[in-house]
Amino acid sequence: MTLSEPPLLPDQRRERLLADLHAHGTLRVSEIARSLGVTTVTVRRDLAQLADEGAIERVHGGIRLPRNGEGQPQFSVAVEDPGRSTTVDEASLPAVGMVVPSLDYYWPEIVRGARDAAPDAGVRIVLRGSSYDDVADTRRQTAWLLETAGIQGLLIAPPTLGDEAAQLIDWLAGLDIPVVFVERTATVGLYQEHVESVFTDHAFGASLAVRHLAARGHRRVGFLASASSPHTPAVRRGWQQTVAAIGLELDAPELISPDHRDPRWDDEIDRGIDAWTASGTTALLAHSDREAISLVARCEERGIRVPDDLAVVAFDDEVAGLANPALSAVRPAKYNIGESAMQLLSQRLQDPARPVHRVSVSPQLIVRDSSGARP
């Protein structure tokens, strides 16, 4: 299409697309986009509609003509990205940014889910790592993506606590590109409107753990969590509400501890163990895996047997299965969180006027040795 030609109407564009496919057999999405003078997102939308109408068929790795008889010619278009082996020129795809607070715990699986969903969205991800509570670094990484990478959308897990974090969230919500929060929720503005987000239902995960322990016969279920985790308030809320809802004892102690690497950890966990032992607490929900594993090790040093004396359920299931005994754990659907976030961003890119969506994803409980039945 030359610059002097008017843009094609959607029906004309799809007719042209089909004609080119019949003529050439195999084409890349980027080539089709250049030929028609549209974006790759528009091409993918056209291909999806043609598939819905039966004009083409979806197959693994692309599409083909319906086989109406022997000798029917076939063509393929690299629409999907199985195993990163298609003919899509990824560097030519529009960029979206992703800023996560860790590249070695919890978040790699979320990143993988988003990356795997990116080709279907017609985009590529530019990843940056920040930290859980560093507002300045999160803003710096985002600014780099905006100014240098030229991103057209953003997936981000920003800090959410404190005045500086609130200012950062207001800034993010005011950007002129679509923004989706990942494993975070927030409201902004005079009317406290929601920011688009995908997140684990952490309170529900805590409820699963408490109900599991209650079914094992435990009547007093305590709580341990790291003060540094942004998910601790939701996990704690689920623990409290479920203990009350199913009629367990309400006086089981809780400990909101420093990080397990903090010099104060040993003293704090000893204080917690003393309180749980004195109160007759026989089970514990511990957030996260790292705190749970450190707790079990300290219990072993003090002669407290897990699960015989104290049953434990961890929260995150990153490394819980590697502990001794293997820890039962609440497992967030991390891959699906990333995948859903990318899909939500794609839908916002295609339809900027659509209503704000907040997607809550339920975790599951993985039962192992640490929550065995009481003797």
N, C-alpha and C positions, 0 to 999 in steps of 0.2 A: 504494500500500500504506500503510495507517495504522499507527501505532505499536502498536495493540492486536492487529494481525494477526501470526500467526507467520510467520517467514521461509519463503519457498517452497523446496521441494526442487529440486535441479538440473533434473530432468525437467519439473517444473511450471513452473519459471522459463523454460525454453526454449519450452514450449507457449505461455505467456503472451506471450513475445517474438514468436513467429510470429503469434499472433492480433493483436497490436498493429500489426505490420507490414502484415498484410493489411488491417486497418481504416483505417490512416492513410496508407499509401503511402510516405511519406518521413519518417524520424526520425533524429535525431542520437544518437550513442552516449551523450552526456551525458544526453539526455532519457530514453532507455531505462533508464539507470542509476538516475536519480531515481525513475522509475516503479516499478522493481522493488526499490528500496531496497538496491542493491548498488553496488560500485565499477565504474568503466569498464573496469578490467582484467578483472573477472568477465564483463562483457558481451562483450568481445572474445573471451574464451575460449569463451563460449557460441556466438558467431557462428562461430568456427573449427570447433567441433564440428558445428554444423548444416551447415556447408559440407562437412565430411568425410562426413557422413551423406547428402549429396545433397539436403537440404531447401532449401538455397539455393545460389546460384552466386556465385563471386567474379568481379567485373568490375573494370575499371580505375576506381579511385576509390571502390569500395564493393562492394555485393552486390545480387543480385536473385533473384526467384523463378525456378525452372527453367521454360523455355518448353515447355510440354507441348502447346501448340496455338495456333492463331491467336487473337488477342484476349486472350491471357493477360495479366492486369494485372502491372505491374512495380512494384517499389519499390527504393529505394536507401538505403543507410546509409553515412555518411562514415566509413570505417574506415581508409583510407589517406590519404596527403597528397601526391599528385602536384603538384609545382609550388606547394605551399602555397595551393591554391585550393579546398579542400573546405569543407564547412560546419561542420567541427569548431570548437567554441569553445575555442581552445587555452588561453586563460587559466583555463578550468575544469578542465584536466587536472592530475593530481598532478605535483608538481615533483620532479625529480632534479637534483642539483648536478653540475657538471663543473669541475674545477680543472686548468688546464694551465700549463706553465711558459713559454709564449711564444704570443703572438697574431699574430706576423708571420713566423714561419719554422717549417716542418715541421708545426706543429700545426693550422693552419686547415683542412687537408683531413681530419684526424682528427675535428675538431669537426663538420665538415659531414657526415661519415659517421654520427656519433652523432645529430646533429639529424635527418637524414633517416630514421633508424630509430626515432626517438622516437614518432611518431604510432602506428605499428603496435604499440608497446609500451604505448600508452595513457598516455603521460607527456609532459611538456615539460621542456626543459633550461634551467637557470639557470647561465650561464657566468661564471666568474671566472678572471682571469689572475694568475699568480704569477711566480716566476723559478726558474731551474734549481737553485739551491743555497740558496735562502732558506727555511730551515725555519720561522722565525717567521712569515713572510708567508703561507706555505702553510697553516699552522695557523690564522692569523687569517682567511683567506679561507674556509676550511672552517667555522670557528665561525660566521661570518656566515651562511653558507648554512643551517646547522643552526638557528640562533636566529632568523633573520629571514625566510628563504625557506621554512622548514618542509619541507625536502626529505625525501623518502622513500627515497632511494638516492643513491649517490655514485660518479661516475667521476673518477679522480684519478691524476695522475702526480707523486708526491711525490719530494723528494730522497731518496736512498738511501745516501749515504756519510757516515760519521761517527756518533758517539754520539747527537747531537741528532736526526739523521735516524732512527736506530733507535728513539728514544723516540717520535717522531712516528708511525712505522709501527705501533708497539704501540698507540698511542692510536687510530689509524684502524681497526685491526683489532678494537678493543674497542667501537666504536660500535654502537648498537642498530639501525642500518639497514644494508642490504646495501652493500658497498663493492667496487668492481672497480678494480684497478690497470690503468692504460693505459700500454703501453710501459715497464712496470716489473715486476719480480718481487721477492718478498720472502717470508721465513719468519718466524714469530713463535712465542713461547711455549716452554715447556720442551721440547716435542717437535719444535720447528722446523717447524710446520705451514705449508703454503703459503697465501698470500693469493690469493684469486681474481684472475685477471689475463688480459689479452690483450696479446701482445707480438710484435714482429718477431723472427724468427730471424736476428739480426745475424751470428752466426758462420757460418751458411750463406751469407749474402750475401757475406761476405768470401771464402768458399771459391769461390763463383761467379767472383768477380773474379780470384782467383789462377789458377784453372783456365783462364779465358779468356786471361790473359796468357801462361801456359805454352803454350797451344795456338798462340799467335802466335810462339813460339820463344824466349821469354825464360826464362833459367835462374836469374837472380838478381832476385827481386822484393822491393823494400824496402817500408817501412811508415811512414806519417805520420798522426798523429791528434792531435786537441786534447785536452789534459788535462782540459778543462772538460766534455766530453761524458760523460754517464752510460753511453753505449753503447760507449765506447772499449774497455773490457776485453773485451767479447764480440767486437767486430770484430777486435781484436788476437789473441784466442784462435783465431778462425777462420783468420786469416792464418798463424799459427804452425803450427797443426795441418795445414793443407793443404800448405804448403811442405814439411813433413816427409813427409806421406803420399804425395805424388806425386814425391818425389825431387829437388826443386829444391835449389840451393845454400842452405845454412843460415846463411851469414854475411852476408847482406844487412843493412845497417844499418836501424835503426828510430829514429824521432824522435817522442816524445810532447811536443808543443809547447804553449806558451801559446796562448791564443786569438789569432786572426789580427789582432785589434784591439789586442792588448797591445803596449806599447812594446818588449818584448823580442823580438817576432816576427821582425823583420828579421835580427837577429843569429843567432837560433836556426835560421831557415830556411837562412841561408847556411852555417851549420855542417852542417846536414843535407845540403845539396846537395854540399858538399865531400866528405862521407863517402860519399855514393852514387857520386859520380864516381870517387873513389879506389878504391872496392871493385869497380868494374865493374858496378854495378847498372844495369840497363837498363829497369826497369819499377817502378812504384810504385802501391800502393793508398793513397789519401788520404781520410781521414775528418775533416771533412765537405766538402761542395761549396765552402764559403767558404775553407777551408784549401787545397783543391785549386786553386781559381782563383787565389788569392794565390801559391801555389807556381809555377804556370805563368807568371804575370806576372814573377816573379823570375827564373825560368829564361830567359825571353825577354831580360830585361835583361842577363843574363850570357852570352848567346849559345848557350844550350843549347836545342836544338830539340825540341819536342813534336809528334808522337811519335817523330821520327827518332832523337833521342839518348836520350830518356826517355819511355816510354809511361806514361800516367797513367789510372787508373780512380778516379773519385770515389765517395763514398758518401752518399746521401740523395736525389739527383736533384731538388732544389728549383730550382736555377738552373744546373745543370751544362750544359744544352743551350744556354745563352746565351753561354757562354765562347767564346773564339777561340784555338785550335780548340775545337769543341764537345766536351765531355768525355763519354766513356763513363762510366756510373754505375750503381751498384746502387740500385734504386728500391724502398723499402719500400712495401707496399700500404696506404698511410696511410688512405685512405677506408674500406677493409675493416676496418682495425684499429678505427676508431671505430664502424662499424656492428656489428661483432662484440661490442665491449664493451657497447654498448647492449642487444643481444640477450641477452648473458650476464646483465646486470643485470635485465632483464625476467624471465628464467627464474628468477632467484633471488627476485625479488619474488613470483612466483606459487608457488614451492615452496621455502620457506626451508630445508627439510631435505635438499635435493639435495646430492650430493657436491660438493666444491670442484673447479672446473674451471680449468685453465690452458690457454689457447689460443695456440699458436704459429703465426704466419702467415709463410709464406716470401716473401721479396722476389724481384725479378727483375732481370736484367742488361740494361741498355739500351746497345747498342754504337754508339759514334759515332767521331769522327775521332781522338781522343786516344790510342787504343790500336791504331792501324793496324799492319799487319805490319812487322816490322823489315826494313830493306834488306838 
